[in-house]
Amino acid sequence: MRIGVVFPQTELGGDVGAVRAYGERVDDLGFAHILAYDHVVGADPAVHRPWNGPYNIDTTFHEPFVMFGYLAAVTSIELVTGIIILPQRQTALVAKQAAEVDLLAEGRFRLGVGLGWNAVEYEALGKDFSNRGKRLDEQVELMRRLWTERSITFDGAFERVTAAGIAPRPVQRPIPVWFGATAPAALRRVGRLADGWFPQVPPGAKLDAARSIVHAAAAEAGRDPNAIGIEGRISWGEGGVDELVKHAGRWRDAGATHLAINTMGAGLASLDEHLGVLDRASETLAPLLG
């Protein structure tokens, strides 16, 4: 099980030095990857009432592709989007950006994608919120062709490319595509299309139920269900390192191939506090870090 970290997007503000210091330090500590969340714009809750979303106009988010281009130059760690909200972005452009990150990171890149929840953001980016699930399947198919073929012609229900391609193409052909998934339809999509997935439930009965949907869809599509990766997530909290170790063990026993440690929302007030927690975690989890 490869253990990485969740970049604390919402708690480091716009401090560029913090981005570099964080990346270099987690690389030095032996973590396998950095996972970053994605939001392009935030809604103004004074206008969008009632606003119940976890993020708003004042919540900071570095743009993952741009940030990863920077981190690729100063780290040797795998870079993971967890997740890019794919249907609100132009497909060919995402394929191009992902290919560039993969090239700069020398093949150390996983593209996590998902549907998102924020209709305000879709509107700002000029994309239809209502049919986002239908479009996602086609987007993944198109990206994979752009990453592996010199020239493609693609005439889908939502996407069209006529005798065109991207250059340079990525190191990984194709780049691994992982899905965030909760609803049954999204879990079936994982089974049909994904190289891996990010469960939104902890190990136990709910994870078992979700995995059964994924595996059934994979088998129906003629794919090997056991070849689909799983990345769990654990958060720093009151239980400290002992709690992290316990939950890391639960994910390992559940068959997770990857795990990410999240330090956001834990009351950590500075970069040094986030890194201090990860320093302690790396010492305790050293046997699992390899």
C-alpha positions as a printed NumPy array, in Angstrom:
array([[  0.   ,   0.   ,   0.   ],
       [  1.503,   3.318,  -1.127],
       [  0.921,   6.139,   1.362],
       [  0.683,   9.763,   0.294],
       [ -0.704,  13.047,   1.591],
       [ -3.523,  15.439,   0.779],
       [ -2.194,  18.908,  -0.046],
       [ -3.935,  21.291,   2.416],
       [ -5.4  ,  23.49 ,  -0.314],
       [ -7.78 ,  25.441,   1.876],
       [ -5.359,  26.236,   4.715],
       [ -2.143,  27.564,   3.179],
       [ -3.573,  30.561,   1.318],
       [ -1.635,  31.89 ,  -1.642],
       [  1.819,  31.339,  -0.149],
       [  3.999,  30.106,  -3.033],
       [  6.868,  29.327,  -0.692],
       [  4.567,  27.047,   1.272],
       [  3.796,  25.035,  -1.865],
       [  7.472,  24.345,  -2.466],
       [  8.322,  23.724,   1.19 ],
       [  5.404,  21.312,   1.568],
       [  6.278,  19.366,  -1.574],
       [  9.968,  19.084,  -0.741],
       [  9.345,  18.029,   2.841],
       [  6.771,  15.299,   2.144],
       [  9.106,  13.993,  -0.564],
       [ 11.973,  13.88 ,   1.957],
       [  9.746,  12.073,   4.462],
       [  9.221,   9.231,   2.013],
       [  5.576,   9.691,   1.16 ],
       [  4.585,   8.241,  -2.2  ],
       [  2.372,  10.996,  -3.577],
       [  0.677,  14.359,  -3.145],
       [ -3.048,  14.504,  -3.854],
       [ -4.726,  17.859,  -4.588],
       [ -8.385,  18.849,  -4.683],
       [ -9.831,  21.007,  -7.476],
       [-12.116,  24.039,  -7.587],
       [-11.859,  26.856, -10.115],
       [-14.264,  29.403,  -8.641],
       [-16.129,  29.691,  -5.366],
       [-19.671,  30.917,  -4.855],
       [-20.492,  34.066,  -2.895],
       [-22.746,  32.833,  -0.061],
       [-24.197,  36.323,   0.396],
       [-25.815,  35.937,  -3.034],
       [-26.296,  32.176,  -3.329],
       [-28.632,  31.648,  -0.388],
       [-28.904,  29.299,   1.38 ],
       [-25.328,  28.128,   0.773],
       [-24.482,  24.729,   2.238],
       [-21.36 ,  23.852,   0.239],
       [-18.1  ,  23.108,   2.057],
       [-16.239,  25.805,   0.068],
       [-17.071,  29.34 ,  -0.999],
       [-15.596,  32.435,  -2.634],
       [-13.015,  32.923,   0.134],
       [-11.701,  29.337,   0.118],
       [ -8.263,  29.126,  -1.492],
       [ -7.483,  26.541,  -4.184],
       [ -4.288,  26.389,  -6.203],
       [ -5.038,  25.173,  -9.73 ],
       [ -3.802,  21.539,  -9.672],
       [ -2.258,  21.288, -13.142],
       [ -0.302,  24.53 , -12.761],
       [  0.785,  23.667,  -9.219],
       [  1.873,  20.199, -10.301],
       [  3.955,  21.637, -13.116],
       [  5.787,  23.587, -10.423],
       [  6.089,  20.649,  -8.013],
       [  7.349,  18.366, -10.777],
       [ 10.49 ,  20.522, -10.929],
       [ 11.247,  20.435,  -7.193],
       [ 10.148,  16.925,  -6.118],
       [ 10.397,  13.322,  -7.269],
       [  7.004,  12.394,  -5.844],
       [  3.898,  11.13 ,  -7.672],
       [  1.29 ,  13.833,  -8.313],
       [ -2.413,  12.993,  -8.107],
       [ -5.563,  15.007,  -8.757],
       [ -8.25 ,  13.959,  -6.367],
       [-10.339,  14.965,  -8.231],
       [-10.44 ,  17.209, -11.328],
       [-14.078,  18.083, -11.999],
       [-13.871,  16.89 , -15.573],
       [-17.279,  17.721, -17.094],
       [-16.899,  21.431, -16.27 ],
       [-13.644,  21.591, -18.262],
       [-12.82 ,  21.278, -21.96 ],
       [-11.83 ,  17.677, -22.586],
       [ -9.033,  18.198, -25.106],
       [ -7.524,  20.917, -22.919],
       [ -7.544,  18.637, -19.857],
       [ -5.879,  15.921, -21.955],
       [ -3.202,  18.431, -22.986],
       [ -2.637,  19.705, -19.438],
       [ -2.475,  16.187, -18.018],
       [ -0.016,  15.127, -20.717],
       [  2.223,  18.074, -19.873],
       [  2.211,  17.308, -16.143],
       [  2.959,  13.661, -16.849],
       [  5.846,  14.67 , -19.116],
       [  7.32 ,  17.133, -16.61 ],
       [  6.92 ,  14.624, -13.766],
       [  8.525,  11.867, -15.868],
       [  5.456,   9.639, -15.689],
       [  4.664,  10.211, -12.002],
       [  1.068,  11.343, -12.463],
       [ -2.419,   9.986, -11.844],
       [ -5.463,  11.855, -13.116],
       [ -8.352,  11.561, -10.692],
       [-11.647,  12.805, -12.14 ],
       [-15.225,  13.184, -10.989],
       [-18.509,  15.005, -11.441],
       [-18.403,  17.668,  -8.716],
       [-21.382,  19.186,  -6.958],
       [-21.239,  22.956,  -7.567],
       [-23.654,  24.213, -10.25 ],
       [-22.338,  27.762,  -9.766],
       [-18.911,  26.622, -10.909],
       [-20.311,  24.835, -13.968],
       [-22.144,  27.999, -14.991],
       [-18.971,  30.093, -14.651],
       [-17.09 ,  27.672, -16.914],
       [-19.855,  27.513, -19.507],
       [-20.744,  23.841, -19.025],
       [-24.069,  22.055, -18.462],
       [-24.461,  20.78 , -14.9  ],
       [-27.491,  18.583, -15.648],
       [-25.839,  16.098, -18.045],
       [-22.401,  15.897, -16.484],
       [-22.593,  12.172, -15.771],
       [-23.475,  11.301, -19.354],
       [-20.553,  13.331, -20.661],
       [-17.896,  11.896, -18.374],
       [-17.693,   8.478, -20.065],
       [-17.105,  10.066, -23.437],
       [-14.527,  12.485, -22.049],
       [-12.405,   9.652, -20.649],
       [-12.527,   7.763, -23.936],
       [-11.447,  10.867, -25.857],
       [ -8.578,  11.669, -23.479],
       [ -7.18 ,   8.172, -23.706],
       [ -7.16 ,   8.346, -27.488],
       [ -5.463,  11.748, -27.432],
       [ -2.748,  10.382, -25.136],
       [ -2.027,   7.319, -27.273],
       [ -2.688,   8.25 , -30.928],
       [ -0.911,  10.775, -33.128],
       [ -4.068,  11.836, -34.997],
       [ -7.646,  11.069, -34.056],
       [-11.119,  11.655, -35.407],
       [-13.797,  11.443, -32.749],
       [-17.499,  12.086, -33.318],
       [-19.392,  11.463, -30.109],
       [-22.65 ,  12.635, -28.607],
       [-20.892,  15.545, -26.87 ],
       [-17.307,  15.672, -28.178],
       [-15.919,  16.164, -31.667],
       [-12.328,  16.131, -32.896],
       [-11.478,  15.986, -36.597],
       [ -8.049,  14.648, -37.559],
       [ -6.135,  16.299, -34.704],
       [ -3.824,  15.341, -31.85 ],
       [ -1.647,  16.645, -29.049],
       [  2.137,  16.895, -28.947],
       [  4.101,  16.114, -26.945],
       [  2.179,  13.13 , -25.736],
       [  2.65 ,  11.889, -22.159],
       [  5.195,   9.42 , -20.822],
       [  2.359,   7.128, -19.725],
       [  0.214,   6.148, -22.672],
       [ -2.43 ,   6.289, -21.421],
       [ -2.208,   8.225, -18.157],
       [ -3.98 ,   6.296, -15.348],
       [ -7.493,   7.662, -14.791],
       [ -8.993,   7.236, -11.326],
       [-12.569,   8.141, -10.383],
       [-14.137,   9.622,  -7.305],
       [-17.375,   7.699,  -6.775],
       [-20.235,   7.44 ,  -4.306],
       [-23.531,   6.837,  -6.114],
       [-24.267,   3.454,  -7.717],
       [-24.079,   4.922, -11.233],
       [-20.627,   6.36 , -10.497],
       [-19.468,   3.061,  -8.984],
       [-20.593,   1.196, -12.109],
       [-18.614,   3.72 , -14.154],
       [-15.535,   2.852, -12.094],
       [-15.978,  -0.814, -12.954],
       [-16.388,  -0.095, -16.655],
       [-13.687,   2.516, -17.177],
       [-11.397,   3.375, -14.262],
       [ -7.839,   2.345, -13.502],
       [ -8.624,   3.016,  -9.845],
       [-11.063,   4.795,  -7.547],
       [-11.31 ,   6.925,  -4.418],
       [-14.002,   5.451,  -2.125],
       [-15.924,   8.016,  -0.121],
       [-16.674,   5.533,   2.668],
       [-14.391,   3.847,   5.244],
       [-13.568,   0.138,   5.359],
       [-16.508,  -1.942,   6.48 ],
       [-19.958,  -2.842,   5.22 ],
       [-20.382,   0.304,   3.106],
       [-17.05 ,  -0.169,   1.357],
       [-17.843,  -3.827,   0.749],
       [-21.186,  -2.878,  -0.806],
       [-19.577,  -0.229,  -3.024],
       [-16.832,  -2.608,  -4.109],
       [-19.367,  -5.281,  -5.047],
       [-20.977,  -2.812,  -7.482],
       [-17.558,  -1.919,  -8.945],
       [-16.554,  -5.561,  -9.34 ],
       [-19.859,  -6.574, -10.935],
       [-19.608,  -3.763, -13.483],
       [-15.974,  -4.649, -14.234],
       [-16.804,  -8.309, -14.798],
       [-19.707,  -7.366, -17.055],
       [-17.335,  -5.183, -19.093],
       [-14.827,  -8.028, -19.408],
       [-12.294,  -6.422, -17.088],
       [-10.365,  -7.867, -14.151],
       [-11.967,  -6.347, -11.013],
       [ -8.823,  -6.96 ,  -8.976],
       [ -6.746,  -4.815, -11.347],
       [ -8.674,  -1.687, -10.311],
       [ -6.748,   0.286,  -7.666],
       [ -8.276,   1.678,  -4.475],
       [ -7.062,   4.779,  -2.63 ],
       [ -8.377,   5.26 ,   0.884],
       [ -8.151,   8.442,   2.931],
       [ -7.576,   9.01 ,   6.634],
       [ -7.71 ,  12.309,   8.515],
       [ -5.591,  13.593,  11.35 ],
       [ -7.685,  14.02 ,  14.478],
       [ -7.89 ,  13.687,  18.23 ],
       [ -6.545,  10.15 ,  18.237],
       [ -3.22 ,  11.311,  16.83 ],
       [ -0.708,   8.903,  15.354],
       [ -2.23 ,   5.853,  17.034],
       [ -5.531,   6.492,  15.277],
       [ -3.759,   6.969,  11.931],
       [ -1.987,   3.646,  12.318],
       [ -5.224,   1.866,  13.217],
       [ -7.076,   3.231,  10.188],
       [ -4.121,   2.67 ,   7.868],
       [ -4.19 ,  -0.969,   8.946],
       [ -7.916,  -1.167,   8.228],
       [ -7.383,   0.154,   4.71 ],
       [ -4.493,  -2.236,   4.124],
       [ -6.603,  -5.173,   5.298],
       [ -9.424,  -3.998,   3.026],
       [ -7.123,  -4.318,   0.029],
       [ -6.329,  -0.653,  -0.642],
       [ -3.449,  -0.138,  -3.035],
       [ -2.965,   3.497,  -1.993],
       [ -3.746,   5.679,   1.017],
       [ -3.68 ,   9.453,   1.588],
       [ -3.297,  11.267,   4.916],
       [ -5.427,  14.399,   5.175],
       [ -4.409,  17.123,   7.644],
       [ -7.053,  19.682,   6.664],
       [ -9.821,  20.496,   9.104],
       [ -7.722,  19.473,  12.092],
       [ -7.138,  22.956,  13.5  ],
       [ -3.545,  23.171,  12.244],
       [ -2.727,  26.86 ,  11.95 ],
       [  0.438,  26.896,   9.843],
       [  2.555,  25.081,   7.298],
       [  4.925,  24.005,  10.069],
       [  2.057,  22.399,  11.996],
       [  0.884,  20.442,   8.951],
       [  4.415,  19.247,   8.276],
       [  4.986,  18.469,  11.946],
       [  2.019,  16.12 ,  11.924],
       [  3.274,  14.424,   8.754],
       [  6.745,  14.116,  10.273],
       [  5.312,  12.229,  13.238],
       [  3.088,  10.13 ,  10.985],
       [  5.996,   9.159,   8.725],
       [  8.021,   7.886,  11.683],
       [  5.194,   5.662,  12.895],
       [  4.108,   4.503,   9.448],
       [  7.69 ,   3.928,   8.264],
       [  7.181,   0.149,   7.825],
       [  4.272,   0.845,   5.485],
       [  6.105,   3.633,   3.63 ],
       [  8.783,   1.168,   2.587]])
